[in-house]
Amino acid sequence: MNWTKYSASGNDFIITHHFNHEDRSALARALCDRQEGIGADGLIVLLPHETLDFEWDFYNADGSAASMCGNGARAAAHYAYEAGLAPAQMRFLTGAGEIAARIEGADVETELTAHQIHNRSIEEAGLKWWLIDTGVPHLVAFGDLALFESLPLAKLRRAHNANVNLATIENEMLRVRTFERGVEGETLACGTGMAACFLRAYLEGSAPNPCRVIPKSGETLTLSLMEEKLYFKGAVRRVFEAQLCA
């Protein structure tokens, strides 16, 4: 099979399309291995859908399934458009529900799945956290980003079964660092994590709408909230295509 590697704000994915669902968790672990595979944060397999442009199976680098990934959704939409699987304005099915995407050159804007705020008053590690689901669960706190490495990230991730995000506001821009489930470490960007941070900041009156967001990769993306729906926009890049030998 041919595999295409994409980067979306530094979050990288291996993408292909197929005709049937099957358990590809072992394949995901092998392909995402950065020493002996292609290397990526996740594997995305696009599949036909009866009424939508396509659906996906999404695997984290450790082989676990994930319902939603904001950067993965942008990369998958661009792949589908370039491969002739979907038009420039498309709808597709994730594990968290149906979403829309629009291609504008190298930029892709996605409408994220419905969000839920589960808890606004978690106090741990000297910070006040919100637990927000933007397709997958995220802990969100605000503070000095230099504190990120000193936080009990793995402990917080296990205790709440959630990704862990620390954010700060600078000149009406949101800066975010994220420790991701399934990768079990910090990634260069996390789309649903940035969305969760933006949502909290906006609801607390500290971020504009729309808002520029900068993850660890340093790229600038845009988050907005319109009619209770979150929208996420930024550039994606096709890195290379490959055939992997056994």
N, C-alpha and C positions, 0 to 999 in steps of 0.2 A: 504494500500500500504506500501511497504518497502521503507525506506529512508536511504540514506548513506550520512554521513557527511565527507567531505574532508577538509583538510587544505593545502593550497599552499602558502608557505612563510608567514603564519599567516592570509592570506585572506581565510575565510572559507565559504563553500558552502554546500547546501543540494542538493543531486543529485538523480534522479530516471529516469526510462525510461518508455515510454508509447507509445500508438499507434495512438493517434490523437491530433491535435491541439485544444486547447480551452483556454479561458481566465482564467489564474491561478493567477491573480494579488492578489486577496483576500487571496488565499491559501499561496502565497509567504509571504504576510505580517504576516499571522498567524504562519507559520513555522519558519520564520526568527526572530520572537520576542524572545529576549533573556531572558525574564522573564517567559512567558507562552507558548513558543514554543520550538523548538529545539535550535534556535539561530544561525544566520549566516549572512554573508554579502549579500548572494544571493541564489536564487533557480534556478537550471538548470534541465530542462526536455529534455531528449534525445528522438528523434523520428525517425522512418524509413525514408530513402530517396531513391529515385529510382535509382540513379547512384553513390552516395557517400556512405560512411560507415554509416553515420547518419546525422541528423541536430539537432539543438537545439532551444528551447525557453528559454531565459534567463531573469530572473527578479531580480531587485535590492531588498533590504530588505524592501523598502517602497512600493513595488508592481509595480513600473515603469519598463518598458521593457528597456533592453540595447542591443545595436547592437553587442558589442564585450567586452570581458574581457580576458586579457592575462592569469592571474592566473586561472580563471575559465576554460579557454580552456585547460590548462594543467591538471587540475583536471578532467574535463570531459573526456579527452582522456584516462587517466589512468583508470577511472571507466569503460569506454566502453571496454577497453582491458581486464580488470579483469572480466567483466560480459560476455565476449565472443561475444560482439557486433561488434568488430572491431579487425583487426590484429595489430601487433606492429607498423607498418607504415600505417597510415590512413589519409584519407581526409574527412573533414566534413564541413557542411554549418552553418555559423553564420549569424546574421543579417547584418554584414558588408561585408559578402562574404565568399568564400571558403578558408579554410586554411588546412595546413598539420600538422601532429604531429608524433613524433617518441618516442616510449617507450624504455628506457634503464634501466631496474630495477626500482628503485624508482624515477629516473630522467625522466623528460619528456621535449622534445624540441618541440616547436611549431614555425611554420612559420606564422608570423602575417599578417594581411591584408595590402594592399597598404596604405602607409602613405601620408599625405598631410600637407604642411606647409602653413597656412592661413595668418599669420601675424608675422613679426619679430620685431616689433617696438611699442609694447604696454608698456606705462610707467605709472605705478600705484604703490602706497605704497612705493615709493622710489626705485623701482626695474624695470628692463627692462624684459618684458615677451615676450615669443613666444607663439603663438597659433598653436598647432600641433594636427592633427587628426591621431591617430594610431589605428583606429577602433572606438574610441570615442574621443571627443575633450578634449585637455589638455592645460592649461596654464602652462608654464615652466619658472622659474626664478632660478638664482644661487645666493647663499648668505649663511650666517651663519645659520645653521639649528636651532639654539637657537631662531631665530627671528620668527619661524613658528607660534607659538601661538599668537604673537602680530600682525600678518597680518590680514586684513579684509577678512578672508577666505570665509565666507558666501556671502559677498557682491561681491567679485570677481567671485565666482561660479555662482551667479545669473546674474551678468552683462554680462558674456560671455557664459553662459550655458555650462560650462566646469568644469572638475575636476581641482584642483589647486595643483601644485607641486613646492616644493622648494628643490633644490639639491645643493650638493657641491662635489668637487673632492678632494680626499685625497690619496696620494701615488698611483695615477692612478686607484683608485677605486672610484666609484660613490655612494654617499649616498643620499637617497631620502626620503622625507616625502610627503604624499598625503592626501588631503581633497577630498573625493569622492562624486559625485552626487549619489542620490538614497540612500546612507547611511547617507548623510548630516553630515559627521564628518570625522575625520581622521581614516584611516584603517591601519592595520599593514603592508600592502603591496598592490600595485596596478601594475599589469603587464604592461598594456598599458601606465600607467604613467611613470614607469621606462624606457620603450622603448622610450617615447617622450623625457625624460631627456637625455638618452644616445644619441639619434639622434642629439639633439642640441649640446651637448658637443662634439660629434665627428665632426660635421660640423664646429664647431668653433675651432677645433684643440686641445681641452683640454682633450680628452679621447681617449684611445687606442681602437683598433678594433681587436679582441673582447675585451669586458670590463666587469670586475666584478662589480656587483651592489648590494648594501646592503640597503634594506628598513628598516622601523622602527622595524620589527620583529627581525632583526639582522642576518637573514639567508643570504647566499651569492648565487647570481644567475649570469648568464652570458647572456649578450646581444651582438649581432653581426649584422653587416650589410654586406650582400653579394649580389652582383648584384641587388642593390636597394631594397632588401628584408630584413626585420628585422627578426631575429631569437632570441628566448627567451628560456633559458634552466635552469631547477632547479628541486629540489626534491619536491614531493608531498606526502601527508600522508593520508591514510584512517583512520579517527578517530574512527568511530563506525557506526553500522547499527541499525535502530530502526523501530518500528511500533508505530505510534502516535495514542493514544486513542482520541475519540471525546470529 
